[in-house]
Amino acid sequence: MIFHRRRQPPDLRDALNAGDRRTALQRLRVRLRLPWWLRWPAALALAGCAVAIGWQAGLILPVTPLPRVTYGIPEGAPAPAAQFTARVGVVDGDTLSMGGERLRIHGIDAPEMAQICDGPRGRYPCGEAARAAMAGVVGRGVVACRQLDTDQYRRRIVRCHDEQGRDIGAELVRQGWALAFTRYATDYVAQEAAAREARRGLWDGRFDAPWDWRARHRP
């Protein structure tokens, strides 16, 4: 057959040879065709080899892992402030007791228990008056609080609300029996301005700011 093809014209001989090559290629493709159940494993294996070669050659960069998130809080972030509801006692105008713990109300400062102030009817124990105002706000003593910090005396610094939902610190400042403790927070500056304007509580007379009184009377 090959000897006979040599006698054919060149154009016809080239066409026949090209046809033979196409037929051989098709036969090779048929031989290499994999069953359907082997196609996906073969493709995955080939892709794995390509990734490994790319990694070794530095063409594929390592992926930086994302930070783990638990309940919406990124790993390493500060824990959320502790919230609790408790029955409390009243220590003074800015402090509550919960069992053996002390809860210092955030953002306010009230007269100390031994402090004396001047009022319309003369001198009076304004520390005790502030404590009585706190007892009036707390009522039955059930409060909902959020712990914000712990102070140097290991007291919890808290923001609390009474059973009516009132912010206890804001209410004491509004009534004029505590001052906005601006050294640490400015949350209740507006309530203090309103109490001063209306001459409520301590503002209906003369008094020393609690921090000034402590500086003079404590070692």
C-alpha positions as a printed NumPy array, in Angstrom:
array([[  0.   ,   0.   ,   0.   ],
       [  2.806,   2.383,   0.886],
       [  4.725,   1.359,  -2.267],
       [  1.584,   1.951,  -4.334],
       [  1.079,   5.422,  -2.734],
       [  4.53 ,   6.517,  -3.924],
       [  3.272,   6.378,  -7.514],
       [  0.431,   8.772,  -6.755],
       [  0.678,  12.463,  -7.639],
       [  2.329,  14.528,  -4.829],
       [ -0.863,  16.428,  -3.898],
       [ -2.9  ,  13.248,  -3.56 ],
       [ -0.106,  11.499,  -1.665],
       [  0.145,  14.375,   0.872],
       [ -3.63 ,  14.331,   1.426],
       [ -3.638,  10.579,   2.059],
       [ -0.718,  10.847,   4.493],
       [ -2.497,  13.661,   6.429],
       [ -5.605,  11.509,   6.666],
       [ -3.569,   8.643,   8.084],
       [ -2.079,  10.942,  10.745],
       [ -5.533,  12.212,  11.818],
       [ -6.803,   8.657,  12.049],
       [ -3.845,   7.628,  14.219],
       [ -4.406,  10.628,  16.518],
       [ -8.086,   9.792,  16.908],
       [ -7.183,   6.196,  17.776],
       [ -4.755,   7.479,  20.421],
       [ -7.436,   9.738,  21.931],
       [ -9.828,   6.821,  22.122],
       [ -7.217,   4.716,  23.891],
       [ -6.513,   7.547,  26.389],
       [-10.18 ,   8.301,  27.052],
       [-10.956,   7.484,  30.722],
       [-14.17 ,   5.958,  32.031],
       [-16.58 ,   8.542,  33.513],
       [-15.993,   7.296,  37.044],
       [-12.236,   8.051,  36.773],
       [-12.437,  11.493,  35.188],
       [-12.973,  13.588,  38.363],
       [-10.257,  11.839,  40.448],
       [ -7.831,  12.242,  37.584],
       [ -8.685,  15.946,  37.22 ],
       [ -8.275,  16.542,  40.962],
       [ -4.935,  14.724,  40.995],
       [ -3.73 ,  16.832,  38.078],
       [ -4.858,  20.044,  39.801],
       [ -3.083,  18.978,  43.007],
       [  0.153,  18.429,  41.104],
       [ -0.165,  21.884,  39.531],
       [ -0.713,  23.548,  42.944],
       [  2.256,  21.72 ,  44.456],
       [  4.513,  22.786,  41.583],
       [  3.269,  26.393,  41.859],
       [  3.842,  26.431,  45.633],
       [  7.401,  25.181,  45.254],
       [  8.097,  27.722,  42.524],
       [  6.741,  30.573,  44.672],
       [  3.906,  31.314,  42.242],
       [  1.21 ,  30.612,  44.838],
       [  1.397,  32.659,  48.058],
       [  0.231,  31.239,  51.403],
       [ -3.199,  32.406,  52.531],
       [ -3.245,  34.441,  55.773],
       [ -5.799,  32.849,  58.138],
       [ -8.724,  35.044,  59.169],
       [ -9.202,  35.786,  62.892],
       [-11.59 ,  33.441,  64.651],
       [-14.867,  35.081,  65.624],
       [-17.056,  33.79 ,  68.424],
       [-20.545,  35.248,  68.83 ],
       [-19.495,  38.351,  66.922],
       [-16.488,  39.116,  69.176],
       [-13.097,  38.936,  67.385],
       [-10.529,  36.727,  69.077],
       [ -8.298,  38.767,  71.388],
       [-10.841,  41.573,  71.847],
       [-11.767,  42.628,  75.406],
       [-14.613,  40.709,  76.965],
       [-17.955,  42.525,  77.022],
       [-18.949,  44.322,  80.203],
       [-20.619,  42.024,  82.777],
       [-24.329,  42.588,  83.318],
       [-26.259,  41.436,  86.333],
       [-29.407,  42.06 ,  88.353],
       [-29.199,  42.032,  92.128],
       [-30.784,  43.157,  95.355],
       [-28.509,  45.758,  96.906],
       [-28.08 ,  47.831, 100.018],
       [-27.128,  51.505, 100.208],
       [-23.707,  52.431, 101.599],
       [-23.699,  56.157, 100.81 ],
       [-24.695,  58.596,  98.078],
       [-22.6  ,  56.947,  95.374],
       [-21.997,  53.389,  96.59 ],
       [-24.163,  50.27 ,  96.865],
       [-23.468,  46.944,  98.544],
       [-24.091,  43.487,  97.101],
       [-23.321,  40.884,  99.739],
       [-19.728,  41.58 , 100.712],
       [-19.002,  43.599,  97.56 ],
       [-19.105,  47.33 ,  96.98 ],
       [-20.58 ,  48.789,  93.79 ],
       [-19.322,  52.294,  92.998],
       [-21.705,  54.186,  90.723],
       [-19.972,  55.359,  87.562],
       [-19.626,  59.049,  86.748],
       [-20.838,  60.622,  90.019],
       [-19.41 ,  61.742,  93.348],
       [-21.626,  62.366,  96.391],
       [-20.813,  63.94 ,  99.781],
       [-19.029,  61.683, 102.263],
       [-21.042,  60.384, 105.211],
       [-19.229,  62.686, 107.671],
       [-19.542,  65.768, 105.445],
       [-21.502,  68.815, 106.615],
       [-22.974,  71.4  , 104.244],
       [-24.839,  74.718, 104.606],
       [-28.502,  74.83 , 103.646],
       [-31.423,  77.251, 103.905],
       [-32.046,  76.163, 107.507],
       [-28.416,  76.067, 108.577],
       [-25.769,  73.347, 108.631],
       [-26.859,  69.792, 108.005],
       [-25.259,  66.357, 107.389],
       [-25.325,  66.411, 103.572],
       [-23.579,  63.011, 103.382],
       [-26.536,  61.437, 105.162],
       [-28.945,  63.403, 102.97 ],
       [-27.219,  62.031,  99.858],
       [-27.449,  58.51 , 101.262],
       [-31.186,  58.985, 101.898],
       [-31.608,  60.213,  98.308],
       [-29.848,  57.08 ,  97.03 ],
       [-32.168,  54.892,  99.138],
       [-35.158,  56.714,  97.687],
       [-33.981,  56.098,  94.109],
       [-33.109,  52.434,  94.695],
       [-36.456,  51.748,  96.397],
       [-36.792,  47.995,  97.114],
       [-33.128,  47.577,  96.206],
       [-33.505,  45.576,  92.98 ],
       [-31.201,  47.039,  90.334],
       [-29.857,  46.041,  86.936],
       [-26.188,  46.916,  86.525],
       [-23.387,  46.759,  83.991],
       [-19.849,  46.534,  85.326],
       [-17.525,  48.951,  83.541],
       [-14.326,  48.632,  85.56 ],
       [-12.767,  47.949,  88.982],
       [-11.209,  50.749,  91.026],
       [ -8.108,  50.795,  93.254],
       [-10.182,  49.673,  96.24 ],
       [-11.376,  46.6  ,  94.304],
       [-14.891,  48.009,  94.041],
       [-16.856,  47.353,  90.895],
       [-17.478,  50.504,  88.861],
       [-21.038,  50.112,  87.61 ],
       [-23.81 ,  51.857,  85.754],
       [-27.136,  50.802,  87.283],
       [-30.824,  51.275,  86.601],
       [-33.659,  51.022,  89.091],
       [-36.854,  49.026,  88.643],
       [-38.38 ,  51.903,  86.683],
       [-35.462,  51.878,  84.251],
       [-33.947,  55.142,  85.489],
       [-30.189,  55.579,  85.386],
       [-29.352,  55.812,  89.107],
       [-26.333,  58.06 ,  88.639],
       [-28.216,  60.426,  86.365],
       [-31.15 ,  60.622,  88.8  ],
       [-28.974,  61.446,  91.835],
       [-27.196,  64.214,  89.921],
       [-30.532,  65.508,  88.589],
       [-31.884,  65.708,  92.149],
       [-28.787,  67.64 ,  93.2  ],
       [-27.426,  65.08 ,  95.707],
       [-24.381,  64.078,  93.665],
       [-22.022,  65.863,  91.284],
       [-20.836,  64.823,  87.844],
       [-17.415,  63.273,  88.521],
       [-15.8  ,  64.905,  85.484],
       [-12.35 ,  63.68 ,  86.479],
       [-13.46 ,  60.289,  85.191],
       [-16.558,  60.864,  83.036],
       [-18.749,  63.611,  81.637],
       [-21.927,  61.553,  81.33 ],
       [-23.986,  63.657,  83.752],
       [-22.803,  67.209,  83.121],
       [-26.19 ,  68.229,  81.701],
       [-28.057,  66.872,  84.753],
       [-25.717,  68.791,  87.056],
       [-26.297,  72.048,  85.166],
       [-30.057,  71.563,  85.427],
       [-29.876,  70.871,  89.205],
       [-27.696,  73.931,  89.772],
       [-30.069,  76.113,  87.78 ],
       [-33.073,  74.829,  89.752],
       [-31.187,  74.988,  93.087],
       [-32.059,  71.397,  93.91 ],
       [-30.425,  69.402,  96.711],
       [-26.879,  70.521,  97.506],
       [-27.257,  73.504,  95.213],
       [-29.785,  75.086,  97.576],
       [-26.95 ,  76.22 ,  99.819],
       [-23.155,  76.05 , 100.075],
       [-21.009,  72.947, 100.056],
       [-17.565,  71.647,  99.251],
       [-17.185,  69.333,  96.296],
       [-16.707,  65.811,  97.715],
       [-13.21 ,  65.477,  96.219],
       [-12.143,  68.764,  97.861],
       [-13.608,  67.696, 101.209],
       [-11.693,  64.391, 101.061],
       [ -8.446,  66.171, 100.217],
       [ -8.743,  68.235, 103.425],
       [-10.075,  65.595, 105.789],
       [ -8.243,  62.434, 104.77 ],
       [ -4.544,  61.768, 105.227]])
